[in-house]
């Protein structure tokens, strides 16, 4: 049951980061990635587990965090271009 609880908490954290990336400034997405990297460096040097498992968690975690960040940046670009197109359309209809 403990593993399931950890999985749910992890999914909740990812969902919260995804929502925050959409509404906070562009640079915010780098903070979770850096924090996760520092946490994993700490875990690599302090815990007695397989290095392969630690590196796998590091790579998968960073890929998820960076994927969320890049997706949010792409969505922002699309939203900005749609707003520009709407403004252009309004200006043309006024003339």
C-alpha positions, 0 to 999 in steps of 0.5 A: 500500500505504501508504494501505491501511496507514493505513486499517487503522490508522485502523480499529484506532484507532476500534475501540480507542476504541469498546471504551474508551468502553464500559468507562471513565468517561463523560467519557472519550469527550470526550477523543478528540474534543477531541484530534482537534479540536486536531490538525485545527486544527494541520493546518489552519494548518500543512499546505498542502492544500485547506481543503475537504478539511481541513474534510471530514476534521474534520467526518467525524472528529468525527461518528464520534468523537461517534457512538461516544461517544453510543452508549456513553452510551446503552448505559450507560443501557440497562444501568443501567435493566436492572440496576434492573429486575432488582433490582426484580424480585428485591425483588418475588420476595422479598416 
